[in-house]
Structure formats: structure tokens, C-alpha cells
Amino acid sequence: MNSPRPNKPFAMIREFHLADWFTLANAVCGTGALFSVMTYLQTWDLRHIQFACALVLFALIFDVLDGRIARWRQVSSALGRELDSLADVISFGVAPAMIAYGCGMQGAYDRIILVYFVACGVSRLARYNVTAEELSGGTGKVKYFEGTPIPTSIFLVALLSLAAWNGSIGPNLWFGEVWIAGFRLHPLVLVFALSGSLMISRIRIPKL
């Protein structure tokens, strides 16, 4: 009878490379942004929306740094690639959608579009992970992206940050709201539909 594997606390942590810690920082920032939005919905203090947007920006900085560090140290792993995708889903998929919700895009159609946006981001990352080797042409370096990368959602976050700065959220949200078949739609949410659609498109974007 086989004996159980010995418990080794932090065994997985020891497998992390330096770049992986920056990837974790990305995820931490994205999670912090979610908490900031929830705090805003409790307090209605606009500073928390700005905190959430700033944390997504910091997540982007960590996301850029982890790739640069991995290339500098010439160390990469399947664990790091999967960790990066999971962090990106939080910081550049779920967090921007929640910021949009906090800013007032809370109608039934808004929610459908925001869910669509997150689903597109998840699909985009999954497609990249399974096709990265093919896209690299055997060189180990991906030459281009298919569809816009999920971190481009930082532009949506910047737009929402500007709206919050101007007090143009909630009932004052830019472009107002429309009612369709008894349900609300805020036209501004359509930028999330566009962003999601571009992520799952076949548009080729050179990787710098």
C-alpha cells in the first residue's frame, strides 16, 4: 500500500520564478480593484472608483514587467503562462466590468454585455494559450496577436476614470439610458461590446 505523499508547505511557491511574483502582484491589484468597487457601492465615495481604476493601471504595469523580467532572465514555464492568463482575467476582464457596473451600467442589457465582455476576454486568453506555439512558428517567440490583447481594456478603465472625475456616472452617465422592451441599456456600455468583439476577432496585431 502506497504511503501518502509527504506534506510540503510552500512547495509550489518554491517553483515560482521572479516574474511569477510580478504576475501575482497583477492579480492582487485586480482583486483590490474589485474590493474598491464594492466599497464604492456601500459608501458612494467617488474616490473608491478612482482607486479601482488606479489599481488596474498598476496591474498593467506589473503585467508588462513580468514579461520583461521573464525575457531578461530567459526563464519561462507553463505555470507562469497559466498564472499570467488567470491574473489577466481578474485585472483586465472582471475588474473593468465591475468598475463599469459601479459607474452605473446596471441595467439588464448592460449586465449581458459586461458578461459578454468578460467571456470574450477569457476566450481570447484560452485561444492564445493553445495557439502560442503555432503562432511562434517554432521560434519560441510569438510574432503577432490574433485579436486585441485583453490588457487593452485599460482604455475602457481610463474612460470610466475620466467619467468619474467629471461626476458623469450613475444617473449622470454619459449618453444617458434607453429602455428597450422594458429593460434598461446605457449606450456607453457598447464600448465594452466592441472591445470584447475585437478580442475574439482574427485581427492580427504585431507583438512588440
N, CA, C and O of each residue as an XYZ file, in Angstrom:
832
protein
N       0.850     -1.193      0.000
C       0.000      0.000      0.000
C       0.886      1.242      0.000
O       1.798      1.376      0.816
N       0.597      2.141     -0.929
C       1.428      3.332     -1.060
C       1.163      4.288      0.090
O       0.016      4.519      0.472
N       2.217      4.830      0.625
C       2.072      5.821      1.693
C       1.725      7.167      1.080
O       2.148      7.461     -0.038
N       0.956      7.996      1.796
C       0.589      9.312      1.250
C       1.813     10.172      1.032
O       2.823     10.049      1.725
N       1.694     11.054      0.040
C       2.812     11.951     -0.244
C       3.040     12.867      0.938
O       2.078     13.370      1.518
N       4.285     13.097      1.308
C       4.565     13.977      2.445
C       4.083     15.390      2.169
O       4.199     15.898      1.054
N       3.545     16.007      3.194
C       3.057     17.376      3.068
C       4.245     18.328      3.064
O       5.042     18.353      4.002
N       4.348     19.097      2.013
C       5.458     20.034      1.905
C       4.901     21.445      1.783
O       4.600     21.890      0.675
N       4.757     22.153      2.889
C       4.223     23.513      2.828
C       5.060     24.390      1.903
O       6.290     24.338      1.906
N       4.361     25.188      1.119
C       5.001     26.158      0.230
C       5.825     25.491     -0.872
O       6.678     26.138     -1.479
N       5.579     24.197     -1.140
C       6.338     23.528     -2.195
C       6.092     24.193     -3.535
O       7.024     24.370     -4.319
N       4.832     24.568     -3.812
C       4.532     25.213     -5.080
C       5.188     26.583     -5.168
O       5.685     26.973     -6.224
N       5.187     27.317     -4.050
C       5.780     28.651     -4.029
C       7.243     28.606     -4.437
O       7.737     29.512     -5.108
N       7.935     27.547     -4.028
C       9.357     27.444     -4.361
C       9.577     27.264     -5.854
O      10.686     27.471     -6.345
N       8.526     26.877     -6.587
C       8.648     26.713     -8.025
C       8.478     28.032     -8.775
O       8.709     28.095     -9.983
N       8.075     29.085     -8.065
C       7.854     30.370     -8.710
C       9.188     31.007     -9.104
O      10.176     30.938     -8.372
N       9.183     31.628    -10.285
C      10.313     32.445    -10.712
C      10.025     33.900    -10.344
O       8.913     34.233     -9.935
N      11.014     34.747    -10.489
C      10.844     36.156    -10.148
C       9.671     36.775    -10.901
O       8.880     37.518    -10.321
N       9.558     36.468    -12.193
C       8.479     37.040    -12.993
C       7.109     36.635    -12.460
O       6.153     37.404    -12.563
N       7.006     35.435    -11.893
C       5.722     34.955    -11.388
C       5.228     35.805    -10.223
O       4.021     35.972    -10.044
N       6.146     36.339     -9.435
C       5.733     37.195     -8.327
C       5.125     38.502     -8.837
O       4.196     39.036     -8.231
N       5.645     39.010     -9.941
C       5.057     40.207    -10.548
C       3.681     39.873    -11.124
O       2.775     40.705    -11.096
N       3.527     38.661    -11.644
C       2.220     38.234    -12.149
C       1.220     38.166    -11.001
O       0.068     38.574    -11.151
N       1.661     37.650     -9.854
C       0.780     37.613     -8.681
C       0.399     39.024     -8.235
O      -0.731     39.266     -7.810
N       1.348     39.948     -8.335
C       1.045     41.339     -7.989
C      -0.030     41.899     -8.910
O      -0.879     42.680     -8.480
N       0.008     41.503    -10.166
C      -1.034     41.865    -11.123
C      -2.395     41.398    -10.601
O      -3.350     42.173    -10.561
N      -2.474     40.128    -10.201
C      -3.741     39.574     -9.706
C      -4.194     40.265     -8.424
O      -5.385     40.501     -8.221
N      -3.232     40.585     -7.562
C      -3.557     41.267     -6.305
C      -4.167     42.635     -6.587
O      -5.143     43.025     -5.947
N      -3.601     43.358     -7.534
C      -4.136     44.674     -7.895
C      -5.547     44.550     -8.465
O      -6.427     45.346     -8.138
N      -5.755     43.553     -9.313
C      -7.083     43.350     -9.881
C      -8.112     43.030     -8.825
O      -9.240     43.520     -8.875
N      -7.723     42.200     -7.858
C      -8.634     41.860     -6.764
C      -8.915     43.079     -5.894
O     -10.041     43.289     -5.443
N      -7.882     43.875     -5.666
C      -8.073     45.108     -4.910
C      -9.046     46.046     -5.596
O      -9.826     46.728     -4.930
N      -9.008     46.090     -6.928
C      -9.939     46.925     -7.676
C     -11.382     46.475     -7.447
O     -12.285     47.304     -7.335
N     -11.592     45.169     -7.378
C     -12.938     44.643     -7.117
C     -13.435     45.090     -5.747
O     -14.585     45.503     -5.604
N     -12.568     45.007     -4.743
C     -12.955     45.445     -3.398
C     -13.260     46.943     -3.382
O     -14.180     47.381     -2.692
N     -12.493     47.725     -4.137
C     -12.724     49.174     -4.174
C     -14.094     49.496     -4.767
O     -14.792     50.389     -4.286
N     -14.475     48.763     -5.814
C     -15.807     48.987     -6.404
C     -16.895     48.638     -5.397
O     -17.877     49.368     -5.264
N     -16.725     47.527     -4.688
C     -17.726     47.139     -3.698
C     -17.817     48.168     -2.577
O     -18.903     48.452     -2.071
N     -16.671     48.722     -2.192
C     -16.681     49.763     -1.162
C     -17.404     51.004     -1.668
O     -18.139     51.645     -0.918
N     -17.197     51.344     -2.938
C     -17.911     52.491     -3.513
C     -19.422     52.279     -3.460
O     -20.170     53.196     -3.122
N     -19.870     51.068     -3.796
C     -21.306     50.790     -3.794
C     -21.896     50.838     -2.384
O     -23.110     50.964     -2.223
N     -21.048     50.739     -1.374
C     -21.503     50.863      0.011
C     -21.457     52.296      0.508
O     -22.315     52.715      1.286
N     -20.455     53.055      0.061
C     -20.219     54.388      0.626
C     -20.571     55.525     -0.324
O     -20.818     56.649      0.115
N     -20.596     55.240     -1.626
C     -20.804     56.251     -2.674
C     -19.725     57.330     -2.651
O     -19.954     58.472     -3.049
N     -18.564     56.946     -2.183
C     -17.408     57.843     -2.191
C     -16.658     57.625     -3.513
O     -16.096     56.554     -3.744
N     -16.656     58.641     -4.372
C     -16.070     58.505     -5.714
C     -14.592     58.158     -5.684
O     -14.060     57.645     -6.668
N     -13.928     58.427     -4.587
C     -12.513     58.102     -4.512
C     -12.267     56.606     -4.720
O     -11.219     56.213     -5.234
N     -13.214     55.788     -4.329
C     -13.021     54.348     -4.448
C     -13.089     53.880     -5.899
O     -12.458     52.887     -6.260
N     -13.846     54.586     -6.726
C     -13.829     54.277     -8.165
C     -12.462     54.640     -8.734
O     -11.900     53.901     -9.543
N     -11.936     55.780     -8.306
C     -10.603     56.174     -8.779
C      -9.542     55.208     -8.269
O      -8.596     54.900     -8.995
N      -9.678     54.720     -7.030
C      -8.748     53.720     -6.513
C      -8.790     52.471     -7.382
O      -7.752     51.906     -7.727
N     -10.001     52.046     -7.732
C     -10.153     50.841     -8.551
C      -9.471     51.018     -9.903
O      -8.766     50.122    -10.369
N      -9.677     52.163    -10.527
C      -9.058     52.422    -11.826
C      -7.534     52.470    -11.707
O      -6.823     51.955    -12.570
N      -7.035     53.094    -10.631
C      -5.587     53.176    -10.423
C      -4.991     51.789    -10.220
O      -3.886     51.517    -10.688
N      -5.707     50.914     -9.529
C      -5.195     49.559     -9.288
C      -5.118     48.758    -10.586
O      -4.215     47.939    -10.754
N      -6.050     48.986    -11.494
C      -5.967     48.318    -12.795
C      -4.745     48.820    -13.562
O      -4.081     48.050    -14.256
N      -4.455     50.109    -13.433
C      -3.248     50.644    -14.064
C      -1.998     49.992    -13.475
O      -1.090     49.623    -14.219
N      -1.940     49.846    -12.160
C      -0.800     49.172    -11.536
C      -0.727     47.711    -11.985
O       0.362     47.167    -12.167
N      -1.880     47.085    -12.160
C      -1.903     45.703    -12.654
C      -1.254     45.625    -14.030
O      -0.512     44.688    -14.322
N      -1.541     46.623    -14.879
C      -0.940     46.654    -16.208
C       0.574     46.803    -16.117
O       1.307     46.156    -16.865
N       1.043     47.645    -15.212
C       2.484     47.833    -15.038
C       3.141     46.514    -14.634
O       4.180     46.140    -15.178
N       2.539     45.820    -13.689
C       3.092     44.525    -13.271
C       3.026     43.505    -14.412
O       3.917     42.668    -14.558
N       1.967     43.584    -15.215
C       1.816     42.658    -16.339
C       2.929     42.872    -17.369
O       3.465     41.911    -17.922
N       3.267     44.129    -17.620
C       4.354     44.434    -18.547
C       5.691     43.985    -17.961
O       6.522     43.401    -18.657
N       5.884     44.263    -16.683
C       7.162     43.929    -16.048
C       7.398     42.428    -15.983
O       8.532     41.979    -16.151
N       6.343     41.636    -15.742
C       6.593     40.198    -15.624
C       7.104     39.607    -16.936
O       7.953     38.716    -16.937
N       6.576     40.114    -18.060
C       7.066     39.640    -19.353
C       8.505     40.059    -19.604
O       9.311     39.279    -20.113
N       8.817     41.291    -19.245
C      10.182     41.783    -19.462
C      11.185     41.038    -18.582
O      12.292     40.719    -19.015
N      10.782     40.770    -17.353
C      11.681     40.051    -16.442
C      11.893     38.621    -16.914
O      13.007     38.102    -16.849
N      10.827     37.983    -17.390
C      10.952     36.606    -17.888
C      11.910     36.545    -19.075
O      12.712     35.618    -19.186
N      11.820     37.544    -19.966
C      12.728     37.561    -21.128
C      14.153     37.890    -20.695
O      15.112     37.329    -21.226
N      14.291     38.798    -19.732
C      15.621     39.183    -19.256
C      16.334     37.998    -18.603
O      17.524     37.772    -18.821
N      15.588     37.258    -17.808
C      16.176     36.114    -17.114
C      16.133     34.839    -17.952
O      16.663     33.800    -17.557
N      15.489     34.940    -19.119
C      15.366     33.805    -20.038
C      14.778     32.585    -19.326
O      15.246     31.456    -19.469
N      13.740     32.870    -18.560
C      13.049     31.813    -17.816
C      11.558     31.910    -18.101
O      10.954     32.968    -17.921
N      10.977     30.829    -18.537
C       9.536     30.767    -18.757
C       9.061     29.364    -18.412
O       9.839     28.410    -18.419
N       7.783     29.254    -18.112
C       7.235     27.956    -17.741
C       5.757     27.929    -18.047
O       5.124     28.974    -18.204
N       5.200     26.714    -18.132
C       3.766     26.565    -18.345
C       2.999     27.150    -17.156
O       1.926     27.728    -17.323
N       3.566     26.991    -15.947
C       2.938     27.558    -14.764
C       2.837     29.072    -14.878
O       1.797     29.658    -14.575
N       3.917     29.700    -15.316
C       3.913     31.150    -15.462
C       2.913     31.622    -16.495
O       2.252     32.643    -16.304
N       2.796     30.878    -17.600
C       1.860     31.257    -18.658
C       0.413     31.166    -18.165
O      -0.395     32.058    -18.423
N       0.096     30.087    -17.457
C      -1.261     29.934    -16.942
C      -1.548     30.964    -15.855
O      -2.647     31.515    -15.789
N      -0.567     31.219    -15.011
C      -0.722     32.215    -13.957
C      -0.990     33.586    -14.557
O      -1.824     34.337    -14.052
N      -0.290     33.909    -15.624
C      -0.462     35.198    -16.289
C      -1.872     35.346    -16.826
O      -2.481     36.407    -16.688
N      -2.401     34.290    -17.438
C      -3.748     34.348    -18.001
C      -4.802     34.522    -16.912
O      -5.745     35.299    -17.068
N      -4.638     33.796    -15.811
C      -5.603     33.902    -14.719
C      -5.585     35.303    -14.113
O      -6.636     35.866    -13.805
N      -4.391     35.860    -13.944
C      -4.281     37.217    -13.403
C      -4.927     38.227    -14.353
O      -5.614     39.150    -13.916
N      -4.700     38.042    -15.657
C      -5.261     38.971    -16.642
C      -6.791     38.921    -16.661
O      -7.441     39.946    -16.865
N      -7.365     37.740    -16.451
C      -8.829     37.634    -16.405
C      -9.380     38.501    -15.278
O     -10.390     39.184    -15.446
N      -8.707     38.466    -14.127
C      -9.175     39.261    -12.994
C      -8.993     40.752    -13.248
O      -9.934     41.534    -13.110
N      -7.772     41.139    -13.622
C      -7.419     42.561    -13.689
C      -7.972     43.278    -14.916
O      -8.330     44.453    -14.835
N      -8.044     42.586    -16.047
C      -8.423     43.261    -17.284
C      -9.740     42.757    -17.869
O     -10.198     43.237    -18.906
N     -10.340     41.780    -17.186
C     -11.647     41.292    -17.610
C     -12.697     41.607    -16.571
O     -13.579     42.435    -16.802
N     -12.608     40.944    -15.415
C     -13.619     41.112    -14.374
C     -13.574     42.512    -13.766
O     -14.620     43.135    -13.584
N     -12.385     43.016    -13.449
C     -12.291     44.322    -12.791
C     -12.879     45.463    -13.630
O     -13.669     46.243    -13.098
N     -12.527     45.596    -14.933
C     -13.158     46.658    -15.724
C     -14.681     46.522    -15.805
O     -15.398     47.522    -15.771
N     -15.174     45.277    -15.912
C     -16.620     45.067    -15.964
C     -17.277     45.518    -14.663
O     -18.347     46.127    -14.684
N     -16.640     45.223    -13.534
C     -17.193     45.627    -12.249
C     -17.112     47.138    -12.048
O     -18.001     47.732    -11.437
N     -16.056     47.756    -12.557
C     -15.964     49.218    -12.479
C     -17.100     49.840    -13.284
O     -17.724     50.806    -12.844
N     -17.365     49.285    -14.466
C     -18.470     49.775    -15.288
C     -19.803     49.628    -14.547
O     -20.640     50.530    -14.563
N     -19.978     48.488    -13.906
C     -21.204     48.267    -13.124
C     -21.306     49.297    -12.005
O     -22.370     49.873    -11.780
N     -20.201     49.525    -11.309
C     -20.200     50.501    -10.230
C     -20.501     51.904    -10.715
O     -21.097     52.708     -9.999
N     -20.079     52.193    -11.951
C     -20.306     53.528    -12.520
C     -21.744     53.734    -12.995
O     -22.108     54.832    -13.414
N     -22.550     52.694    -12.931
C     -23.968     52.865    -13.252
C     -24.510     51.990    -14.361
O     -25.702     52.052    -14.660
N     -23.668     51.176    -14.981
C     -24.146     50.303    -16.058
C     -24.738     49.043    -15.429
O     -24.138     47.968    -15.447
N     -25.939     49.218    -14.872
C     -26.540     48.166    -14.063
C     -27.848     47.655    -14.637
O     -28.538     46.868    -13.989
N     -28.203     48.088    -15.842
C     -29.418     47.595    -16.479
C     -29.252     46.151    -16.935
O     -28.140     45.624    -16.959
N     -30.357     45.521    -17.294
C     -30.315     44.117    -17.718
C     -29.437     43.941    -18.949
O     -28.632     43.012    -19.009
N     -29.587     44.833    -19.940
C     -28.764     44.729    -21.145
C     -27.301     45.042    -20.840
O     -26.392     44.454    -21.426
N     -27.088     45.978    -19.910
C     -25.713     46.302    -19.505
C     -25.012     45.058    -18.965
O     -23.870     44.766    -19.320
N     -25.715     44.341    -18.108
C     -25.116     43.166    -17.481
C     -24.801     42.088    -18.520
O     -23.758     41.436    -18.462
N     -25.704     41.920    -19.451
C     -25.465     40.927    -20.511
C     -24.203     41.283    -21.292
O     -23.379     40.415    -21.583
N     -24.056     42.559    -21.627
C     -22.899     42.998    -22.410
C     -21.613     42.885    -21.594
O     -20.573     42.501    -22.128
N     -21.677     43.215    -20.311
C     -20.485     43.111    -19.471
C     -20.061     41.648    -19.290
O     -18.870     41.338    -19.262
N     -21.046     40.757    -19.168
C     -20.725     39.325    -19.106
C     -20.111     38.873    -20.428
O     -19.160     38.092    -20.448
N     -20.669     39.373    -21.530
C     -20.110     39.055    -22.858
C     -18.661     39.512    -22.948
O     -17.806     38.785    -23.455
N     -18.386     40.709    -22.458
C     -17.025     41.243    -22.478
C     -16.053     40.332    -21.725
O     -14.974     40.017    -22.228
N     -16.438     39.913    -20.523
C     -15.574     39.029    -19.732
C     -15.399     37.686    -20.441
O     -14.293     37.148    -20.489
N     -16.484     37.146    -20.990
C     -16.408     35.858    -21.699
C     -15.470     35.952    -22.894
O     -14.722     35.017    -23.177
N     -15.510     37.080    -23.593
C     -14.602     37.275    -24.733
C     -13.155     37.307    -24.257
O     -12.274     36.725    -24.890
N     -12.912     37.989    -23.136
C     -11.558     38.048    -22.606
C     -11.035     36.676    -22.218
O      -9.885     36.343    -22.504
N     -11.877     35.876    -21.566
C     -11.483     34.521    -21.181
C     -11.194     33.689    -22.433
O     -10.208     32.954    -22.486
N     -12.063     33.813    -23.436
C     -11.889     33.051    -24.680
C     -10.619     33.472    -25.404
O      -9.901     32.638    -25.955
N     -10.349     34.768    -25.398
C      -9.154     35.296    -26.056
C      -7.887     34.725    -25.426
O      -6.961     34.327    -26.133
N      -7.849     34.685    -24.113
C      -6.682     34.161    -23.414
C      -6.526     32.655    -23.635
O      -5.413     32.158    -23.812
N      -7.644     31.939    -23.623
C      -7.578     30.495    -23.848
C      -7.067     30.204    -25.253
O      -6.245     29.307    -25.441
N      -7.547     30.955    -26.239
C      -7.096     30.739    -27.617
C      -5.609     31.026    -27.748
O      -4.890     30.297    -28.432
N      -5.151     32.074    -27.101
C      -3.730     32.403    -27.167
C      -2.881     31.287    -26.564
O      -1.855     30.905    -27.127
N      -3.318     30.765    -25.412
C      -2.534     29.727    -24.739
C      -2.384     28.466    -25.585
O      -1.329     27.830    -25.578
N      -3.431     28.108    -26.309
C      -3.370     26.855    -27.071
C      -2.751     27.046    -28.452
O      -2.374     26.072    -29.103
N      -2.645     28.296    -28.903
C      -2.083     28.530    -30.245
C      -0.739     29.239    -30.211
O      -0.169     29.520    -31.265
N      -0.211     29.538    -29.006
C       1.038     30.300    -28.899
C       2.174     29.610    -29.641
O       2.950     30.265    -30.337
N       2.278     28.289    -29.495
C       3.360     27.575    -30.159
C       3.230     27.656    -31.669
O       4.221     27.818    -32.381
N       1.999     27.541    -32.153
C       1.771     27.632    -33.597
C       2.086     29.027    -34.121
O       2.688     29.184    -35.183
N       1.664     30.055    -33.348
C       1.893     31.433    -33.779
C       3.370     31.803    -33.753
O       3.802     32.697    -34.481
N       4.144     31.118    -32.917
C       5.566     31.437    -32.829
C       6.358     30.886    -34.008
O       7.518     31.250    -34.196
N       5.746     30.014    -34.803
C       6.432     29.449    -35.957
C       7.637     28.617    -35.601
O       8.573     28.493    -36.391
N       7.615     28.036    -34.393
C       8.723     27.187    -33.967
C       9.909     27.942    -33.415
O      10.910     27.331    -33.041
N       9.817     29.275    -33.355
C      10.939     30.082    -32.865
C      10.860     30.308    -31.360
O      11.830     30.756    -30.748
N       9.714     30.001    -30.763
C       9.531     30.242    -29.339
C       9.092     31.656    -29.026
O       8.855     31.981    -27.862
N       8.979     32.504    -30.034
C       8.561     33.881    -29.834
C       7.346     34.163    -30.708
O       7.381     33.971    -31.924
N       6.272     34.620    -30.072
C       5.052     34.937    -30.814
C       5.252     36.246    -31.572
O       5.658     37.252    -30.991
N       4.965     36.224    -32.865
C       5.210     37.394    -33.711
C       4.027     38.359    -33.723
O       4.203     39.557    -33.943
N       2.832     37.842    -33.490
C       1.651     38.704    -33.519
C       0.544     38.095    -32.671
O       0.541     36.900    -32.376
N      -0.394     38.953    -32.290
C      -1.577     38.513    -31.570
C      -2.720     38.343    -32.560
O      -2.793     39.062    -33.557
N      -3.606     37.402    -32.291
C      -4.873     37.311    -33.019
C      -5.942     37.884    -32.105
O      -6.240     37.324    -31.050
N      -6.511     38.997    -32.516
C      -7.452     39.710    -31.662
C      -6.706     40.636    -30.725
O      -5.530     40.415    -30.434
N      -7.372     41.660    -30.256
C      -6.709     42.608    -29.362
C      -6.429     41.954    -28.006
O      -7.291     41.246    -27.485
N      -5.262     42.170    -27.431
C      -4.949     41.596    -26.111
C      -5.889     42.144    -25.041
O      -6.318     43.295    -25.119
N      -6.205     41.331    -24.054
C      -7.139     41.751    -23.007
C      -6.669     42.968    -22.212
O      -7.518     43.714    -21.725
N      -5.346     43.216    -22.049
C      -4.952     44.427    -21.319
C      -5.361     45.734    -22.002
O      -5.281     46.797    -21.385
N      -5.803     45.673    -23.273
C      -6.277     46.900    -23.918
C      -7.524     47.447    -23.227
O      -7.943     48.571    -23.506
N      -8.118     46.667    -22.331
C      -9.267     47.175    -21.576
C      -8.867     48.338    -20.671
O      -9.732     48.994    -20.091
N      -7.563     48.601    -20.544
C      -7.119     49.751    -19.761
C      -7.680     51.045    -20.342
O      -7.876     52.017    -19.611
N      -7.942     51.067    -21.658
C      -8.528     52.262    -22.277
C      -9.966     52.465    -21.797
O     -10.406     53.601    -21.619
N     -10.697     51.370    -21.589
C     -12.049     51.473    -21.055
C     -12.002     51.978    -19.618
O     -12.823     52.800    -19.210
N     -11.041     51.482    -18.862
C     -10.886     51.918    -17.477
C     -10.534     53.404    -17.424
O     -11.044     54.138    -16.577
N      -9.666     53.844    -18.326
C      -9.307     55.264    -18.373
C     -10.536     56.115    -18.692
O     -10.713     57.195    -18.129
N     -11.380     55.625    -19.594
C     -12.614     56.338    -19.943
C     -13.525     56.461    -18.730
O     -14.096     57.523    -18.482
N     -13.661     55.373    -17.973
C     -14.513     55.395    -16.786
C     -13.915     56.270    -15.691
O     -14.645     56.925    -14.948
N     -12.598     56.283    -15.593
C     -11.942     57.151    -14.614
C     -12.222     58.616    -14.934
O     -12.484     59.417    -14.037
N     -12.165     58.959    -16.221
C     -12.464     60.330    -16.629
C     -13.918     60.684    -16.326
O     -14.217     61.783    -15.859
N     -14.812     59.741    -16.596
C     -16.231     59.976    -16.306
C     -16.452     60.205    -14.815
O     -17.210     61.090    -14.418
N     -15.783     59.398    -13.996
C     -15.920     59.559    -12.541
C     -15.356     60.899    -12.092
O     -15.925     61.577    -11.237
N     -14.227     61.264    -12.687
C     -13.596     62.545    -12.340
C     -14.533     63.714    -12.626
O     -14.547     64.702    -11.892
N     -15.317     63.597    -13.701
C     -16.252     64.655    -14.087
C     -17.622     64.506    -13.425
O     -18.522     65.311    -13.666
N     -17.775     63.487    -12.600
C     -19.075     63.258    -11.971
C     -20.106     62.704    -12.929
O     -21.307     62.768    -12.666
N     -19.635     62.158    -14.050
C     -20.560     61.675    -15.086
C     -20.783     60.169    -14.963
O     -20.594     59.419    -15.921
N     -21.187     59.744    -13.775
C     -21.506     58.342    -13.568
C     -22.851     58.253    -12.851
O     -23.430     59.275    -12.483
N     -23.337     57.053    -12.658
C     -24.653     56.893    -12.044
C     -25.720     57.507    -12.931
O     -25.734     57.245    -14.134
N     -26.610     58.312    -12.380
C     -27.669     58.923    -13.200
C     -27.140     59.935    -14.218
O     -27.852     60.307    -15.152
N     -25.896     60.380    -14.040
C     -25.303     61.350    -14.960
C     -24.384     60.695    -15.991
O     -23.618     61.383    -16.666
N     -24.459     59.383    -16.113
C     -23.577     58.654    -17.025
C     -23.711     59.195    -18.447
O     -24.813     59.459    -18.927
N     -22.562     59.354    -19.108
C     -22.566     59.853    -20.480
C     -23.537     59.066    -21.358
O     -23.643     57.845    -21.247
N     -24.243     59.783    -22.228
C     -25.204     59.240    -23.195
C     -26.481     58.703    -22.546
O     -27.333     58.142    -23.235
N     -26.617     58.868    -21.246
C     -27.869     58.538    -20.592
C     -28.236     57.066    -20.667
O     -27.370     56.192    -20.634
N     -29.525     56.807    -20.766
C     -30.020     55.444    -20.835
C     -31.218     55.371    -21.763
O     -31.910     56.365    -21.982
N     -31.455     54.195    -22.301
C     -32.631     53.953    -23.140
C     -33.331     52.708    -22.607
O     -32.719     51.844    -21.980
N     -34.623     52.644    -22.875
C     -35.417     51.490    -22.456
C     -35.816     50.696    -23.693
O     -36.378     51.246    -24.640
N     -35.527     49.422    -23.677
C     -35.868     48.533    -24.792
C     -36.626     47.342    -24.231
O     -36.093     46.579    -23.425
N     -37.864     47.187    -24.657
C     -38.715     46.080    -24.203
C     -38.777     46.007    -22.683
O     -38.815     44.919    -22.107
N     -38.788     47.159    -22.044
C     -38.939     47.206    -20.592
C     -37.658     47.058    -19.796
O     -37.695     46.988    -18.568
N     -36.519     47.010    -20.484
C     -35.243     46.852    -19.781
C     -34.291     47.980    -20.173
O     -34.351     48.503    -21.286
N     -33.408     48.345    -19.233
C     -32.512     49.481    -19.451
C     -31.241     49.086    -20.195
O     -30.704     47.990    -20.035
N     -30.787     50.032    -21.015
C     -29.483     49.926    -21.667
C     -28.815     51.289    -21.597
O     -29.404     52.299    -21.982
N     -27.591     51.312    -21.107
C     -26.787     52.537    -21.145
C     -25.888     52.454    -22.379
O     -25.019     51.585    -22.439
N     -26.074     53.329    -23.357
C     -25.304     53.228    -24.600
C     -23.798     53.170    -24.407
O     -23.088     52.598    -25.234
N     -23.295     53.766    -23.306
C     -21.850     53.752    -23.088
C     -21.309     52.332    -22.949
O     -20.136     52.088    -23.231
N     -22.150     51.395    -22.517
C     -21.698     50.018    -22.332
C     -21.328     49.358    -23.654
O     -20.659     48.325    -23.669
N     -21.758     49.949    -24.756
C     -21.455     49.361    -26.063
C     -19.958     49.370    -26.369
O     -19.499     48.595    -27.208
N     -19.190     50.237    -25.699
C     -17.736     50.205    -25.910
C     -17.157     48.896    -25.372
O     -16.130     48.421    -25.857
N     -17.818     48.316    -24.372
C     -17.382     47.009    -23.864
C     -17.731     45.910    -24.865
O     -16.975     44.953    -25.034
N     -18.874     46.051    -25.524
C     -19.236     45.077    -26.556
C     -18.239     45.127    -27.706
O     -17.850     44.088    -28.240
N     -17.824     46.338    -28.089
C     -16.839     46.493    -29.157
C     -15.498     45.912    -28.746
O     -14.873     45.188    -29.521
N     -15.050     46.218    -27.541
C     -13.767     45.717    -27.067
C     -13.762     44.189    -27.010
O     -12.798     43.553    -27.437
N     -14.829     43.606    -26.488
C     -14.908     42.153    -26.426
C     -14.883     41.521    -27.798
O     -14.213     40.509    -28.006
N     -15.606     42.107    -28.736
C     -15.653     41.568    -30.096
C     -14.291     41.637    -30.772
O     -13.918     40.729    -31.514
N     -13.550     42.706    -30.521
C     -12.206     42.831    -31.102
C     -11.251     41.791    -30.514
O     -10.342     41.319    -31.197
N     -11.463     41.438    -29.242
C     -10.589     40.452    -28.612
C     -10.735     39.071    -29.252
O      -9.754     38.337    -29.371
N     -11.937     38.719    -29.659
C     -12.144     37.394    -30.230
C     -12.095     37.408    -31.760
O     -12.366     36.397    -32.408
N     -11.749     38.559    -32.324
C     -11.637     38.651    -33.786
C     -10.344     37.983    -34.266
O      -9.523     37.536    -33.465
N     -10.185     37.927    -35.575
C      -8.971     37.363    -36.167
C      -8.002     38.449    -36.612
O      -7.074     38.179    -37.374
N      -8.211     39.670    -36.142
C      -7.318     40.765    -36.486
C      -5.914     40.458    -35.981
O      -5.737     40.078    -34.824
N      -4.919     40.622    -36.844
C      -3.537     40.357    -36.448
C      -2.873     41.647    -35.985
O      -2.854     42.651    -36.697
N      -2.337     41.592    -34.787
C      -1.663     42.751    -34.207
C      -0.234     42.365    -33.874
O      -0.016     41.479    -33.048
N       0.754     43.013    -34.503
C       2.155     42.667    -34.214
C       2.485     42.790    -32.751
O       2.068     43.748    -32.101
N       3.232     41.833    -32.215
C       3.661     41.882    -30.822
C       4.982     42.613    -30.749
O       5.955     42.227    -31.396
N       5.011     43.668    -29.962
C       6.216     44.491    -29.841
C       7.221     43.842    -28.914
O       8.300     44.393    -28.691
